Amino acid sequence: MLQEKDVQALLSYNELIPAIRQALMDYSAGRVQQPVRAILPVPEHQGWFGVMPAVYGPLMGAKLVTFYPHNAAAGKHTHMAVIQLFSAETGEPLLAMDGRLITEMRTAAVSAVAIGHLADPKSKVLAILGSGVQARSHIRALAGVRPFSEVRVWSRTAEHAQTFAGEIGASSRDTAEEAVRGADVVLCLTSAAQPILSGQWLSPNAMVCAIGTATPDRRELDGEAMRGPVVVECRKAAAREAGDIVLAQAHISAEIGELLNGAQLERNDRPVVFKSVGLAVEDIAAAKLVYDKYTASA
């Protein structure tokens, strides 16, 4: 089994972002076999265990993933995972690898794809709500997608926001509203259970990536923010898992793969929200990059 350090040595955003883009296009075009992930709650520890299988081209596989939001307080990762690849032709097990870093990187790569397609090409101001693992991975993934001239950071823990802002040359803000008003792109990357972003703060041409929550009872965005066009990776998964959509009873306008394949999105002078919950095909596409490089060097 490949450990996280092995995956890190074999996976880069330069290769991952285009691979994720193609995977999202293939998913929406019906070229991927994938059910909505199965979630087993672990309420006594405020966590859950998920099983995410997919068949994609010559490979099939499954990610076994856990989410324990309270791990952050103990200095542990909130997401942990293992990915097992199989041959789609014979069913033979091929390679197992740590999936935590793949989850981290493919999540940011999905956002990079969405921002590349949905954000105004003239976007200059980026607001980041959150200061954890995903905040750092998103900055790395976006480096080759959008040259933001101003980056603002807000976090529920001011000290964390200041530390992260210092790391990336950004400015920390005292409130989420200060960070968001006037921003072209807003990243919501928190584990909040209640809204931390109000739609009233958003500019009409803004684009929001809502990443931090993936259960139907948690949300980062309020109902006002969800009134405009909403883009997702998978309609079925988002309608079942995305609290931002479920609790606001928001209408899903399109899958990002549909738009990448040529469908058009009507903005109607409203901010667009990309709500990501994560798909198994994204993990398999990332794991394939690792597998191909590993076998080529073996």
C-alpha positions as CSV (number, residue, x, y, z in Angstrom):
1,M,0.0,0.0,0.0
2,L,1.3,3.5,-0.9
3,Q,1.5,5.8,2.0
4,E,0.7,9.5,1.9
5,K,4.3,10.5,1.3
6,D,4.4,8.2,-1.8
7,V,1.2,9.7,-3.1
8,Q,2.6,13.2,-2.6
9,A,5.7,12.4,-4.6
10,L,3.6,11.2,-7.6
11,L,0.7,13.7,-7.7
12,S,0.8,17.3,-8.9
13,Y,-1.9,19.9,-9.6
14,N,-0.5,20.4,-13.1
15,E,-1.6,16.9,-14.1
16,L,-4.5,16.6,-11.6
17,I,-6.6,19.6,-12.7
18,P,-7.0,18.6,-16.3
19,A,-7.6,15.0,-15.3
20,I,-10.4,16.1,-12.9
21,R,-11.8,18.3,-15.7
22,Q,-12.0,15.3,-18.0
23,A,-13.5,13.1,-15.3
24,L,-16.3,15.7,-14.6
25,M,-17.0,15.9,-18.3
26,D,-17.1,12.1,-18.6
27,Y,-19.4,11.8,-15.6
28,S,-22.0,14.2,-16.9
29,A,-21.8,12.5,-20.4
30,G,-22.7,9.1,-18.9
31,R,-19.2,7.5,-19.3
32,V,-18.8,6.7,-15.6
33,Q,-20.6,4.1,-13.5
34,Q,-21.0,5.4,-10.1
35,P,-23.7,5.3,-7.4
36,V,-24.2,8.0,-4.8
37,R,-21.9,7.3,-1.9
38,A,-23.2,5.3,1.0
39,I,-22.8,7.0,4.4
40,L,-22.8,5.3,7.7
41,P,-23.2,7.8,10.6
42,V,-21.2,7.3,13.7
43,P,-23.2,9.6,16.0
44,E,-21.5,8.6,19.3
45,H,-18.3,10.2,17.9
46,Q,-20.0,12.9,15.7
47,G,-18.5,11.4,12.6
48,W,-19.4,9.3,9.5
49,F,-17.9,6.5,7.4
50,G,-18.4,6.6,3.6
51,V,-18.0,4.1,0.8
52,M,-17.4,5.6,-2.7
53,P,-17.1,3.1,-5.6
54,A,-16.8,3.9,-9.3
55,V,-15.9,2.3,-12.7
56,Y,-14.0,4.7,-14.9
57,G,-12.3,3.5,-18.1
58,P,-9.8,0.6,-17.5
59,L,-10.0,1.0,-13.7
60,M,-12.5,0.6,-11.0
61,G,-12.1,1.3,-7.4
62,A,-13.5,2.5,-4.1
63,K,-12.6,5.0,-1.5
64,L,-13.3,4.3,2.1
65,V,-13.4,7.7,3.8
66,T,-14.2,9.0,7.3
67,F,-15.1,12.5,8.4
68,Y,-14.8,13.4,12.0
69,P,-15.1,17.2,12.3
70,H,-14.0,17.3,16.0
71,N,-10.6,15.9,15.1
72,A,-9.5,19.4,14.3
73,A,-9.6,20.3,18.0
74,A,-7.2,17.4,18.7
75,G,-4.8,18.4,15.9
76,K,-5.8,15.5,13.7
77,H,-7.1,15.5,10.1
78,T,-10.9,15.6,9.8
79,H,-10.9,13.5,6.7
80,M,-9.0,10.2,6.4
81,A,-9.3,7.6,3.6
82,V,-8.0,4.6,1.7
83,I,-8.4,4.0,-2.0
84,Q,-8.2,0.5,-3.6
85,L,-7.9,0.2,-7.4
86,F,-9.0,-2.8,-9.4
87,S,-8.8,-3.8,-13.1
88,A,-12.2,-3.1,-14.7
89,E,-11.5,-5.9,-17.2
90,T,-10.6,-8.7,-14.8
91,G,-11.6,-7.5,-11.4
92,E,-8.0,-8.0,-10.1
93,P,-6.9,-5.8,-7.2
94,L,-4.1,-3.5,-8.5
95,L,-3.0,-1.1,-5.8
96,A,-4.1,0.4,-2.5
97,M,-3.1,3.8,-1.5
98,D,-3.6,6.4,1.3
99,G,-6.6,8.6,0.2
100,R,-6.3,11.5,2.6
101,L,-4.0,13.6,0.4
102,I,-5.9,12.6,-2.7
103,T,-9.1,13.8,-1.1
104,E,-7.5,17.1,-0.2
105,M,-5.9,17.7,-3.6
106,R,-8.8,16.5,-5.8
107,T,-11.2,18.7,-3.8
108,A,-9.1,21.8,-4.6
109,A,-8.7,20.6,-8.2
110,V,-12.4,20.4,-8.6
111,S,-12.8,24.0,-7.4
112,A,-10.0,25.1,-9.7
113,V,-11.9,23.6,-12.6
114,A,-15.1,25.3,-11.6
115,I,-13.5,28.7,-11.0
116,G,-11.7,28.4,-14.3
117,H,-15.1,28.0,-16.1
118,L,-17.5,30.0,-14.0
119,A,-15.6,32.9,-12.5
120,D,-15.3,36.2,-14.4
121,P,-12.0,36.1,-16.4
122,K,-11.3,39.5,-14.9
123,S,-11.6,38.3,-11.3
124,K,-8.9,39.9,-9.1
125,V,-10.2,39.7,-5.5
126,L,-10.4,36.3,-3.7
127,A,-12.0,35.9,-0.3
128,I,-11.2,32.7,1.7
129,L,-13.5,31.8,4.5
130,G,-11.5,29.2,6.5
131,S,-7.9,28.7,7.3
132,G,-7.3,24.9,7.4
133,V,-6.1,22.2,5.1
134,Q,-8.5,23.0,2.3
135,A,-7.6,26.7,2.4
136,R,-4.0,25.9,1.8
137,S,-4.7,23.3,-0.9
138,H,-7.0,25.7,-2.7
139,I,-4.3,28.4,-2.8
140,R,-1.9,25.9,-4.4
141,A,-4.4,24.6,-6.9
142,L,-5.5,28.1,-8.0
143,A,-2.0,29.3,-8.5
144,G,-2.1,28.3,-12.2
145,V,-5.7,29.2,-12.8
146,R,-6.3,32.8,-11.7
147,P,-3.8,35.5,-10.9
148,F,-5.6,37.2,-8.0
149,S,-4.2,40.6,-7.1
150,E,-5.8,40.7,-3.6
151,V,-6.5,37.8,-1.3
152,R,-8.6,38.2,1.9
153,V,-8.8,35.7,4.7
154,W,-11.3,35.2,7.5
155,S,-11.6,32.4,9.9
156,R,-13.7,31.7,13.0
157,T,-10.4,31.7,14.9
158,A,-8.8,35.1,14.3
159,E,-5.3,33.8,15.1
160,H,-5.6,31.0,12.5
161,A,-6.7,33.6,9.9
162,Q,-3.7,35.8,10.7
163,T,-1.3,32.9,10.5
164,F,-2.6,31.6,7.2
165,A,-2.8,35.1,5.7
166,G,0.8,35.7,6.7
167,E,1.8,32.4,5.0
168,I,0.4,33.4,1.6
169,G,0.8,37.2,1.6
170,A,-2.9,37.9,2.1
171,S,-4.7,40.2,4.5
172,S,-6.8,38.9,7.4
173,R,-10.2,40.4,8.0
174,D,-12.1,40.7,11.3
175,T,-15.4,39.6,9.9
176,A,-16.6,37.3,7.1
177,E,-18.6,40.3,5.7
178,E,-15.4,42.4,5.4
179,A,-13.7,39.6,3.5
180,V,-16.6,38.9,1.1
181,R,-17.9,42.4,0.1
182,G,-16.5,43.3,-3.2
183,A,-14.8,39.9,-3.8
184,D,-15.0,38.3,-7.2
185,V,-14.5,34.8,-6.0
186,V,-15.4,33.5,-2.5
187,L,-14.2,30.1,-1.1
188,C,-16.2,28.7,1.8
189,L,-13.9,26.1,3.3
190,T,-15.2,25.7,6.9
191,S,-16.8,22.9,8.9
192,A,-19.6,25.3,10.0
193,A,-23.0,23.8,10.7
194,Q,-24.8,27.2,10.4
195,P,-24.4,29.8,7.6
196,I,-21.2,31.9,7.7
197,L,-21.9,33.6,4.4
198,S,-24.8,35.9,3.7
199,G,-26.0,36.4,0.1
200,Q,-26.5,40.1,0.8
201,W,-22.7,40.6,0.9
202,L,-22.1,39.1,-2.6
203,S,-21.6,41.2,-5.8
204,P,-24.0,40.2,-8.6
205,N,-21.1,38.9,-10.7
206,A,-19.4,37.0,-7.9
207,M,-18.7,33.3,-7.9
208,V,-18.8,31.2,-4.7
209,C,-17.3,27.8,-4.2
210,A,-19.0,26.1,-1.2
211,I,-16.8,23.2,-0.2
212,G,-16.8,22.8,3.6
213,T,-20.0,20.8,4.3
214,A,-21.2,17.6,2.7
215,T,-24.1,16.5,4.9
216,P,-27.8,17.5,4.5
217,D,-27.9,19.0,8.0
218,R,-25.0,21.4,7.7
219,R,-24.6,24.6,5.6
220,E,-22.2,27.4,5.1
221,L,-24.4,29.6,2.9
222,D,-27.7,31.3,3.8
223,G,-30.9,31.0,1.7
224,E,-30.2,34.4,0.0
225,A,-26.9,33.2,-1.3
226,M,-28.6,30.1,-2.9
227,R,-31.2,32.1,-4.9
228,G,-29.1,32.4,-8.0
229,P,-27.7,29.7,-10.3
230,V,-26.4,26.6,-8.5
231,V,-23.9,24.3,-10.1
232,V,-22.9,20.9,-8.8
233,E,-20.8,17.9,-9.7
234,C,-23.8,15.5,-9.6
235,R,-27.5,16.3,-9.2
236,K,-28.3,13.1,-7.3
237,A,-25.4,13.5,-4.8
238,A,-26.0,17.2,-4.2
239,A,-29.8,16.8,-3.7
240,R,-29.1,14.1,-1.1
241,E,-25.9,15.4,0.7
242,A,-25.6,19.1,0.3
243,G,-27.1,20.9,3.2
244,D,-26.6,24.3,1.5
245,I,-29.0,23.0,-1.2
246,V,-31.3,20.9,0.9
247,L,-31.9,23.4,3.7
248,A,-32.4,26.3,1.3
249,Q,-34.6,24.2,-1.1
250,A,-32.4,25.6,-3.8
251,H,-32.8,24.7,-7.5
252,I,-29.9,23.0,-9.1
253,S,-29.2,24.7,-12.4
254,A,-26.5,22.4,-13.9
255,E,-23.7,20.0,-13.4
256,I,-20.3,21.4,-14.0
257,G,-19.6,18.6,-16.4
258,E,-22.6,19.6,-18.5
259,L,-21.2,23.2,-18.7
260,L,-17.8,21.9,-19.6
261,N,-19.4,19.8,-22.3
262,G,-21.0,22.9,-23.9
263,A,-24.2,23.6,-22.0
264,Q,-25.0,27.2,-21.2
265,L,-25.7,28.8,-17.8
266,E,-28.1,31.7,-17.3
267,R,-26.8,34.0,-14.6
268,N,-29.7,36.5,-14.5
269,D,-27.5,39.1,-12.7
270,R,-27.1,36.8,-9.7
271,P,-24.0,35.3,-8.0
272,V,-23.3,31.8,-9.1
273,V,-22.7,29.1,-6.5
274,F,-20.7,26.0,-7.1
275,K,-21.5,23.4,-4.4
276,S,-19.1,20.5,-4.2
277,V,-19.7,17.3,-2.2
278,G,-17.1,15.1,-3.9
279,L,-17.5,12.2,-6.3
280,A,-15.8,8.8,-6.4
281,V,-14.8,9.3,-10.0
282,E,-12.6,12.3,-8.9
283,D,-10.8,10.0,-6.5
284,I,-10.4,7.3,-9.1
285,A,-9.1,9.8,-11.7
286,A,-6.5,11.1,-9.2
287,A,-5.6,7.6,-8.1
288,K,-5.1,6.6,-11.7
289,L,-2.4,9.3,-12.1
290,V,-0.6,7.9,-9.0
291,Y,-1.0,4.3,-10.2
292,D,0.3,5.1,-13.7
293,K,3.4,6.9,-12.4
294,Y,4.0,4.2,-9.8
295,T,3.9,1.3,-12.3
296,A,6.0,3.2,-14.8
297,S,8.7,3.6,-12.3
298,A,8.5,0.1,-10.8
